[in-house]
Amino acid sequence: MNKQKEMMNRNIELSAEFSRYLFEHAELEKAIPKEASLDRKIDKVSENLTEKNELNSFKIDVLNKKIDDVDARLSAKIDGVAKDLSAHRTDTESHGKGYKASDG
C-alpha cells in the first residue's frame, strides 16, 4: 500500500476512534469548541490527498500512453528489421554455393 493510502486509512481510523471516545465520554465533547472541528481538518487533509492522488493517477495514465506508443513504434521497427534480415538471408542463400548463411 502506498504512503498516501496508508495515511488516509490511518486518518479515518483515528477519526473513528476519536468519535467513539467522545461518544463514551460525553463530558469531553462539551469542552471542545464547535469551531475547533477535527472533522473539518480531517476532511481538508483528505480532500488534499485525494486531489494529489488524482493528479498522480493522471500523470501515470499519461506516462502509460507514452510507453505504449514507444512500445508500438519499437515493435514496428523490430518487425521491419526482422523482415529485412529475412529477405537478405533469402537473397544471400539464392546465390548458391559459398553464400550459405549460418545461425552461429
TIRO-2110 file (N, C-alpha, C; in Angstrom, 1 decimal):
// TIRO-2110
0.9, -1.2, 0.0, N, 1, A
0.0, 0.0, 0.0, CA, 1, A
0.9, 1.2, 0.0, C, 1, A
0.5, 2.2, -0.8, N, 2, A
1.4, 3.4, -0.9, CA, 2, A
1.2, 4.3, 0.4, C, 2, A
2.1, 5.2, 0.6, N, 3, A
2.2, 6.0, 1.8, CA, 3, A
0.9, 6.9, 1.9, C, 3, A
0.4, 7.4, 0.8, N, 4, A
-0.8, 8.3, 0.9, CA, 4, A
-2.0, 7.5, 1.3, C, 4, A
-2.2, 6.3, 0.8, N, 5, A
-3.3, 5.5, 1.2, CA, 5, A
-3.2, 5.1, 2.6, C, 5, A
-2.0, 4.8, 3.1, N, 6, A
-1.8, 4.4, 4.5, CA, 6, A
-2.2, 5.6, 5.4, C, 6, A
-1.8, 6.8, 5.0, N, 7, A
-2.1, 8.0, 5.8, CA, 7, A
-3.6, 8.2, 5.8, C, 7, A
-4.3, 8.1, 4.6, N, 8, A
-5.7, 8.3, 4.6, CA, 8, A
-6.4, 7.3, 5.5, C, 8, A
-6.0, 6.0, 5.4, N, 9, A
-6.7, 5.0, 6.2, CA, 9, A
-6.4, 5.2, 7.7, C, 9, A
-5.2, 5.6, 8.0, N, 10, A
-4.9, 5.9, 9.4, CA, 10, A
-5.7, 7.1, 9.9, C, 10, A
-5.9, 8.1, 9.1, N, 11, A
-6.7, 9.3, 9.5, CA, 11, A
-8.2, 8.9, 9.7, C, 11, A
-8.7, 8.0, 8.9, N, 12, A
-10.0, 7.5, 9.0, CA, 12, A
-10.2, 6.7, 10.3, C, 12, A
-9.2, 5.9, 10.6, N, 13, A
-9.2, 5.1, 11.8, CA, 13, A
-9.2, 6.0, 13.0, C, 13, A
-8.3, 7.0, 13.0, N, 14, A
-8.1, 7.9, 14.1, CA, 14, A
-9.4, 8.7, 14.4, C, 14, A
-10.0, 9.1, 13.3, N, 15, A
-11.3, 9.9, 13.4, CA, 15, A
-12.4, 9.1, 14.0, C, 15, A
-12.5, 7.8, 13.5, N, 16, A
-13.5, 6.9, 14.1, CA, 16, A
-13.2, 6.6, 15.6, C, 16, A
-12.0, 6.4, 15.9, N, 17, A
-11.6, 6.1, 17.3, CA, 17, A
-11.9, 7.3, 18.2, C, 17, A
-11.6, 8.5, 17.7, N, 18, A
-11.8, 9.7, 18.4, CA, 18, A
-13.3, 9.9, 18.7, C, 18, A
-14.1, 9.7, 17.6, N, 19, A
-15.6, 9.8, 17.7, CA, 19, A
-16.1, 8.8, 18.8, C, 19, A
-15.6, 7.6, 18.7, N, 20, A
-16.1, 6.6, 19.7, CA, 20, A
-15.7, 7.0, 21.1, C, 20, A
-14.5, 7.6, 21.3, N, 21, A
-14.1, 8.0, 22.6, CA, 21, A
-15.0, 9.1, 23.1, C, 21, A
-15.3, 10.1, 22.2, N, 22, A
-16.2, 11.2, 22.6, CA, 22, A
-17.6, 10.7, 23.0, C, 22, A
-18.0, 9.7, 22.2, N, 23, A
-19.3, 9.1, 22.5, CA, 23, A
-19.3, 8.5, 23.9, C, 23, A
-18.3, 7.8, 24.2, N, 24, A
-18.2, 7.2, 25.6, CA, 24, A
-17.9, 8.2, 26.7, C, 24, A
-17.4, 9.3, 26.4, N, 25, A
-17.0, 10.4, 27.4, CA, 25, A
-17.7, 11.7, 26.9, C, 25, A
-19.0, 11.7, 27.0, N, 26, A
-19.7, 12.9, 26.5, CA, 26, A
-19.3, 14.2, 27.2, C, 26, A
-18.8, 14.1, 28.4, N, 27, A
-18.4, 15.4, 29.1, CA, 27, A
-17.3, 16.1, 28.3, C, 27, A
-16.4, 15.3, 27.6, N, 28, A
-15.3, 15.9, 26.9, CA, 28, A
-15.8, 16.6, 25.6, C, 28, A
-16.8, 16.1, 25.0, N, 29, A
-17.3, 16.8, 23.8, CA, 29, A
-17.8, 18.2, 24.1, C, 29, A
-18.4, 18.4, 25.3, N, 30, A
-18.8, 19.7, 25.7, CA, 30, A
-17.7, 20.7, 25.9, C, 30, A
-16.5, 20.2, 26.2, N, 31, A
-15.3, 21.0, 26.4, CA, 31, A
-14.6, 21.5, 25.1, C, 31, A
-15.0, 20.8, 24.0, N, 32, A
-14.4, 21.1, 22.7, CA, 32, A
-15.2, 22.2, 22.0, C, 32, A
-14.6, 23.4, 21.7, N, 33, A
-15.4, 24.4, 21.0, CA, 33, A
-15.9, 23.9, 19.6, C, 33, A
-17.1, 24.4, 19.3, N, 34, A
-17.7, 23.9, 18.0, CA, 34, A
-16.8, 24.3, 16.8, C, 34, A
-16.1, 25.5, 16.9, N, 35, A
-15.3, 26.0, 15.7, CA, 35, A
-14.0, 25.2, 15.6, C, 35, A
-13.7, 24.4, 16.6, N, 36, A
-12.4, 23.6, 16.5, CA, 36, A
-12.7, 22.2, 16.0, C, 36, A
-13.4, 22.1, 15.0, N, 37, A
-13.8, 20.8, 14.5, CA, 37, A
-12.7, 20.0, 13.8, C, 37, A
-12.4, 18.9, 14.4, N, 38, A
-11.4, 18.0, 13.9, CA, 38, A
-11.8, 17.4, 12.6, C, 38, A
-13.1, 17.1, 12.5, N, 39, A
-13.6, 16.6, 11.2, CA, 39, A
-13.4, 17.4, 10.0, C, 39, A
-13.5, 18.8, 10.2, N, 40, A
-13.2, 19.7, 9.1, CA, 40, A
-11.7, 19.6, 8.7, C, 40, A
-10.9, 19.5, 9.7, N, 41, A
-9.4, 19.4, 9.4, CA, 41, A
-9.1, 18.1, 8.6, C, 41, A
-9.7, 17.0, 9.1, N, 42, A
-9.5, 15.7, 8.5, CA, 42, A
-10.1, 15.8, 7.1, C, 42, A
-11.2, 16.3, 6.9, N, 43, A
-11.8, 16.4, 5.6, CA, 43, A
-10.9, 17.2, 4.6, C, 43, A
-10.4, 18.3, 5.1, N, 44, A
-9.5, 19.1, 4.3, CA, 44, A
-8.2, 18.3, 3.9, C, 44, A
-7.6, 17.6, 4.8, N, 45, A
-6.4, 16.8, 4.5, CA, 45, A
-6.8, 15.7, 3.6, C, 45, A
-7.9, 15.1, 3.8, N, 46, A
-8.4, 14.0, 2.9, CA, 46, A
-8.6, 14.5, 1.5, C, 46, A
-9.2, 15.7, 1.4, N, 47, A
-9.5, 16.3, 0.1, CA, 47, A
-8.2, 16.6, -0.6, C, 47, A
-7.2, 17.2, 0.1, N, 48, A
-5.9, 17.5, -0.5, CA, 48, A
-5.2, 16.2, -1.0, C, 48, A
-5.3, 15.1, -0.1, N, 49, A
-4.7, 13.9, -0.5, CA, 49, A
-5.4, 13.3, -1.8, C, 49, A
-6.7, 13.4, -1.8, N, 50, A
-7.5, 12.9, -2.9, CA, 50, A
-7.1, 13.6, -4.2, C, 50, A
-6.9, 14.9, -4.1, N, 51, A
-6.5, 15.7, -5.3, CA, 51, A
-5.1, 15.3, -5.8, C, 51, A
-4.2, 15.1, -4.8, N, 52, A
-2.9, 14.7, -5.2, CA, 52, A
-2.9, 13.3, -5.8, C, 52, A
-3.7, 12.4, -5.2, N, 53, A
-3.8, 11.1, -5.8, CA, 53, A
-4.4, 11.1, -7.2, C, 53, A
-5.4, 11.9, -7.4, N, 54, A
-6.0, 12.0, -8.8, CA, 54, A
-5.0, 12.6, -9.8, C, 54, A
-4.2, 13.6, -9.3, N, 55, A
-3.2, 14.2, -10.2, CA, 55, A
-2.1, 13.1, -10.5, C, 55, A
-1.7, 12.3, -9.5, N, 56, A
-0.7, 11.3, -9.8, CA, 56, A
-1.3, 10.2, -10.7, C, 56, A
-2.5, 9.9, -10.5, N, 57, A
-3.2, 8.9, -11.4, CA, 57, A
-3.2, 9.4, -12.8, C, 57, A
-3.5, 10.7, -13.0, N, 58, A
-3.5, 11.3, -14.4, CA, 58, A
-2.1, 11.2, -15.0, C, 58, A
-1.1, 11.5, -14.2, N, 59, A
0.3, 11.5, -14.7, CA, 59, A
0.7, 10.1, -15.1, C, 59, A
0.3, 9.1, -14.3, N, 60, A
0.6, 7.7, -14.5, CA, 60, A
-0.1, 7.3, -15.8, C, 60, A
-1.3, 7.7, -16.0, N, 61, A
-2.0, 7.4, -17.3, CA, 61, A
-1.3, 8.0, -18.5, C, 61, A
-0.9, 9.2, -18.4, N, 62, A
-0.1, 9.9, -19.5, CA, 62, A
1.1, 9.1, -19.8, C, 62, A
1.9, 8.8, -18.7, N, 63, A
3.1, 8.0, -18.9, CA, 63, A
2.9, 6.6, -19.6, C, 63, A
1.8, 6.0, -19.1, N, 64, A
1.5, 4.7, -19.7, CA, 64, A
1.2, 4.8, -21.2, C, 64, A
0.5, 5.8, -21.6, N, 65, A
0.1, 6.1, -23.0, CA, 65, A
1.4, 6.3, -23.8, C, 65, A
2.3, 7.1, -23.2, N, 66, A
3.6, 7.4, -23.9, CA, 66, A
4.4, 6.1, -24.1, C, 66, A
4.4, 5.3, -23.0, N, 67, A
5.2, 4.0, -23.0, CA, 67, A
4.6, 3.1, -24.1, C, 67, A
3.2, 3.0, -24.1, N, 68, A
2.6, 2.2, -25.1, CA, 68, A
2.9, 2.6, -26.5, C, 68, A
3.0, 3.9, -26.7, N, 69, A
3.3, 4.5, -28.1, CA, 69, A
4.7, 4.1, -28.5, C, 69, A
5.6, 4.3, -27.5, N, 70, A
7.0, 3.9, -27.8, CA, 70, A
7.1, 2.4, -28.1, C, 70, A
6.4, 1.6, -27.3, N, 71, A
6.4, 0.2, -27.5, CA, 71, A
5.9, -0.2, -28.9, C, 71, A
4.9, 0.4, -29.3, N, 72, A
4.3, 0.1, -30.6, CA, 72, A
5.3, 0.5, -31.7, C, 72, A
5.9, 1.7, -31.6, N, 73, A
6.9, 2.1, -32.6, CA, 73, A
8.1, 1.2, -32.6, C, 73, A
8.6, 0.8, -31.5, N, 74, A
9.8, -0.1, -31.4, CA, 74, A
9.4, -1.4, -32.0, C, 74, A
8.2, -1.9, -31.7, N, 75, A
7.8, -3.2, -32.2, CA, 75, A
7.8, -3.2, -33.8, C, 75, A
7.2, -2.1, -34.3, N, 76, A
7.2, -1.9, -35.7, CA, 76, A
8.6, -1.9, -36.4, C, 76, A
9.5, -1.2, -35.7, N, 77, A
10.9, -1.1, -36.2, CA, 77, A
11.5, -2.5, -36.2, C, 77, A
11.3, -3.2, -35.1, N, 78, A
11.9, -4.5, -34.9, CA, 78, A
11.4, -5.5, -36.0, C, 78, A
10.1, -5.4, -36.2, N, 79, A
9.4, -6.2, -37.2, CA, 79, A
10.0, -5.9, -38.6, C, 79, A
10.2, -4.6, -38.9, N, 80, A
10.8, -4.2, -40.1, CA, 80, A
12.2, -4.7, -40.3, C, 80, A
13.0, -4.7, -39.2, N, 81, A
14.4, -5.2, -39.3, CA, 81, A
14.4, -6.7, -39.5, C, 81, A
13.5, -7.4, -38.8, N, 82, A
13.4, -8.8, -39.0, CA, 82, A
13.0, -9.2, -40.4, C, 82, A
12.1, -8.5, -41.0, N, 83, A
11.7, -8.7, -42.3, CA, 83, A
12.8, -8.5, -43.3, C, 83, A
13.6, -7.4, -43.1, N, 84, A
14.7, -7.1, -44.0, CA, 84, A
15.8, -8.1, -43.8, C, 84, A
16.0, -8.6, -42.6, N, 85, A
17.0, -9.6, -42.4, CA, 85, A
16.6, -10.9, -43.1, C, 85, A
15.4, -11.3, -43.0, N, 86, A
14.9, -12.5, -43.6, CA, 86, A
15.0, -12.4, -45.1, C, 86, A
14.7, -11.2, -45.7, N, 87, A
14.8, -11.0, -47.1, CA, 87, A
16.3, -11.1, -47.5, C, 87, A
17.1, -10.5, -46.8, N, 88, A
18.6, -10.5, -47.1, CA, 88, A
19.1, -12.0, -47.0, C, 88, A
18.7, -12.7, -46.0, N, 89, A
19.1, -14.1, -45.9, CA, 89, A
18.6, -14.9, -47.1, C, 89, A
17.4, -14.7, -47.5, N, 90, A
16.8, -15.5, -48.6, CA, 90, A
17.6, -15.1, -49.9, C, 90, A
17.9, -13.8, -50.1, N, 91, A
18.7, -13.4, -51.2, CA, 91, A
20.1, -14.0, -51.2, C, 91, A
20.7, -13.9, -50.1, N, 92, A
22.1, -14.5, -49.9, CA, 92, A
22.1, -16.0, -50.3, C, 92, A
21.1, -16.7, -49.8, N, 93, A
21.1, -18.1, -50.0, CA, 93, A
20.7, -18.5, -51.4, C, 93, A
20.1, -17.6, -52.1, N, 94, A
19.7, -17.8, -53.5, CA, 94, A
20.9, -17.7, -54.5, C, 94, A
22.0, -17.2, -54.0, N, 95, A
23.2, -17.1, -54.8, CA, 95, A
23.9, -18.4, -55.0, C, 95, A
23.5, -19.4, -54.2, N, 96, A
24.1, -20.7, -54.4, CA, 96, A
25.3, -20.9, -53.5, C, 96, A
26.2, -21.7, -54.1, N, 97, A
27.4, -22.2, -53.4, CA, 97, A
28.2, -21.1, -52.8, C, 97, A
28.7, -21.3, -51.6, N, 98, A
29.6, -20.3, -51.0, CA, 98, A
29.0, -19.2, -50.3, C, 98, A
27.7, -19.0, -50.4, N, 99, A
27.0, -17.9, -49.8, CA, 99, A
25.9, -18.4, -48.8, C, 99, A
26.2, -19.5, -48.1, N, 100, A
25.2, -20.1, -47.2, CA, 100, A
25.2, -19.3, -45.9, C, 100, A
24.1, -18.7, -45.5, N, 101, A
24.0, -18.0, -44.2, CA, 101, A
23.9, -19.0, -43.1, C, 101, A
24.6, -18.7, -42.0, N, 102, A
24.5, -19.6, -40.8, CA, 102, A
24.0, -18.9, -39.6, C, 102, A
23.5, -19.6, -38.7, N, 103, A
23.0, -19.0, -37.4, CA, 103, A
24.0, -18.9, -36.4, C, 103, A
25.2, -19.4, -36.5, N, 104, A
26.1, -19.4, -35.4, CA, 104, A
27.4, -18.9, -35.7, C, 104, A
END
